[in-house]
Amino acid sequence: MPKTTSKKRVRDLGDSKTASKIRFSAKLHRPAANGKTGGASGGASGGGDWTFLTLPKEASAKLPSRSMASVEGTINGAAFQATLEPDGQGGHWLKVDRKLREAAGAPGIGDMVTLEIAPVAPGKEPDPTVPPDLRKALASASSKAKETWSDITPMARRDFIYWISSGKKAETRALRIDKACDMLAKGKRRPCCFDRSGMYDNSLSCPVADDE
């Protein structure tokens, strides 16, 4: 394969050197009152005390994954660490809660913020927040399931949570929790056969903006 093609492929995948520092500006949006996300946020609806921003395509392209990506950096100069969620179109979005917005100088809806981010170093993935229903299921799961859950990496735990939370219906989520506990009891360390990017099964999306 020609060298130029090989190098382009590395850039497309978001190699660590290309993605070491990603600088961009983005507008803060308010989620619509009936807008729901299809990400690992658990289908958060609008009307709450949070905002969000979408990464420019060129910024998302420098990340190592079309799926969730843990990053660290600054927003308007204030240090933060967060997990970007996929928008189902190959890009990413970031939930900006009140605490993060205040750290950024409390910008308002429609204001631009400046970010400089980089993927967290391998082995330094933050532990994900376990949803209450999954935490309850794990508490009553078999000892083998608990052992596997404790032994897998933060990224693997995030994948399980992500897979469960991407279910659009409550029944789907409940079934996936049961299946996750079963997989863990069998020693499986990752959920299989699901689209982490949301690009192919349309399970993920960015929140709907309502800035009026």
C-alpha positions in Angstrom: 0.0 0.0 0.0 1.4 3.5 -0.9 2.8 5.5 2.0 0.4 8.4 1.4 -2.6 6.1 1.7 -1.2 4.5 4.9 -0.7 7.9 6.5 -4.1 9.1 5.5 -5.6 6.0 7.1 -3.8 6.7 10.4 -5.2 10.2 10.4 -8.7 9.0 9.7 -8.5 6.7 12.7 -7.3 9.6 14.9 -3.7 8.6 15.8 -2.4 9.9 19.1 0.0 12.4 17.6 -2.7 14.0 15.4 -5.2 14.1 18.3 -2.8 15.1 21.1 -4.2 18.7 21.1 -7.5 19.5 19.6 -8.5 23.2 19.6 -11.9 24.5 18.6 -14.8 26.8 19.4 -18.4 25.7 19.7 -21.8 27.3 20.6 -23.7 26.3 23.8 -27.2 25.0 23.2 -30.2 24.4 25.4 -31.8 21.0 24.9 -35.4 21.1 23.8 -38.0 20.3 26.5 -39.0 17.1 24.7 -35.6 16.4 23.2 -34.0 13.2 24.2 -30.5 11.9 23.8 -29.8 8.4 22.7 -26.4 8.2 24.4 -25.1 6.8 27.7 -26.5 9.8 29.5 -29.5 7.5 29.9 -31.8 9.4 27.6 -31.7 12.7 29.4 -34.5 15.0 28.4 -34.4 18.7 28.0 -35.7 21.3 30.5 -33.0 20.5 33.0 -30.1 22.7 34.2 -27.7 21.7 31.5 -26.5 22.7 28.1 -24.5 21.0 25.4 -22.2 21.7 22.5 -21.3 19.7 19.3 -17.8 19.3 18.2 -16.9 20.6 14.7 -16.4 17.7 12.3 -12.7 18.3 11.9 -12.3 18.1 15.7 -14.2 14.9 16.0 -12.2 13.4 13.2 -9.0 13.7 15.3 -10.4 11.6 18.1 -9.4 7.9 18.3 -13.0 6.6 18.1 -16.4 7.3 16.6 -17.8 6.0 19.9 -17.5 7.6 23.3 -14.2 9.3 24.0 -12.8 10.4 27.4 -10.9 13.6 27.1 -9.2 16.1 29.3 -8.3 19.8 28.6 -9.8 23.2 29.1 -13.0 25.1 28.4 -12.5 28.9 28.3 -9.2 28.2 30.1 -10.7 26.1 33.0 -9.5 22.5 33.3 -12.0 19.7 33.0 -12.3 16.0 32.2 -15.3 14.5 30.5 -16.6 11.8 28.2 -17.8 12.9 24.7 -20.7 11.0 23.3 -21.3 10.0 19.7 -24.0 11.8 17.7 -24.7 8.8 15.5 -23.3 10.7 12.5 -19.6 10.1 13.1 -19.2 13.1 15.3 -19.4 13.9 19.1 -21.2 16.1 21.5 -20.5 17.2 25.1 -23.0 17.7 27.9 -22.1 20.9 29.8 -23.7 20.9 33.2 -24.0 23.9 35.5 -20.7 23.1 37.3 -18.8 23.0 34.0 -20.5 26.1 32.7 -19.6 28.0 35.8 -16.0 26.9 35.5 -16.1 28.3 32.0 -17.3 31.6 33.2 -21.0 30.8 33.1 -21.6 31.6 29.4 -25.2 31.8 28.2 -27.2 30.0 25.6 -25.8 30.8 22.2 -22.4 31.9 23.5 -19.3 30.5 22.0 -16.8 28.7 24.2 -13.2 27.7 23.4 -11.9 24.3 24.1 -8.5 22.6 24.0 -8.8 18.8 24.5 -6.9 15.6 24.2 -7.8 11.9 24.7 -6.9 10.7 28.2 -3.8 8.6 28.3 -4.2 4.8 27.9 -4.8 3.2 31.3 -6.2 6.4 32.8 -9.8 6.1 31.7 -12.1 7.4 34.4 -14.5 5.0 36.1 -18.0 5.5 34.6 -21.0 6.3 36.8 -23.1 3.1 37.1 -26.8 3.7 36.6 -29.0 2.9 39.6 -30.9 0.0 37.9 -27.6 -1.7 36.7 -26.1 -1.1 40.2 -29.1 -2.8 41.8 -28.9 -5.8 39.3 -25.2 -6.2 40.0 -25.8 -6.2 43.7 -28.0 -9.3 43.4 -26.0 -10.9 40.6 -23.9 -14.0 41.0 -20.5 -13.8 42.6 -18.9 -14.6 39.2 -20.7 -11.7 37.6 -19.5 -9.4 40.4 -16.0 -10.7 40.1 -15.9 -10.1 36.3 -17.4 -6.6 36.7 -14.7 -5.7 39.2 -11.9 -7.1 37.1 -12.7 -5.5 33.7 -11.3 -2.2 32.7 -13.2 1.1 33.1 -13.6 1.2 29.3 -15.2 -2.2 29.3 -17.6 -1.2 32.1 -18.4 1.9 30.1 -19.2 -0.3 27.1 -21.7 -2.3 29.1 -23.3 0.8 30.4 -23.3 2.4 27.0 -24.9 -0.7 25.4 -27.6 -0.8 28.1 -28.4 2.9 28.0 -28.6 3.1 24.2 -31.8 1.0 24.3 -34.7 3.2 23.3 -37.3 1.5 25.4 -37.5 0.7 29.1 -38.2 -3.0 28.3 -35.1 -3.1 26.1 -33.0 -1.6 28.8 -34.3 -4.1 31.4 -33.6 -7.0 29.0 -30.1 -5.8 28.4 -29.3 -5.5 32.1 -30.4 -9.1 32.5 -28.3 -10.1 29.5 -25.3 -8.1 30.8 -25.4 -9.9 34.2 -25.6 -13.2 32.3 -22.6 -12.4 30.1 -20.6 -11.3 33.1 -21.5 -14.5 35.0 -20.1 -16.4 32.0 -16.8 -14.4 32.2 -17.5 -12.2 29.1 -15.6 -9.0 29.5 -17.3 -6.9 26.8 -20.8 -6.9 25.3 -20.7 -8.1 21.8 -22.3 -7.2 18.5 -23.5 -3.6 19.1 -22.8 -0.4 17.3 -20.7 1.8 19.6 -20.9 4.7 17.2 -24.7 4.6 16.6 -23.9 5.2 12.9 -25.5 2.0 11.7 -28.3 1.1 14.0 -29.5 4.7 14.5 -29.5 4.1 18.3 -27.6 7.3 19.2 -28.1 11.0 18.5 -27.2 14.4 19.7 -29.8 16.3 21.8 -32.2 18.5 19.9 -31.4 22.2 20.4 -34.0 24.8 21.5 -32.2 28.1 21.8 -35.2 30.5 21.3 
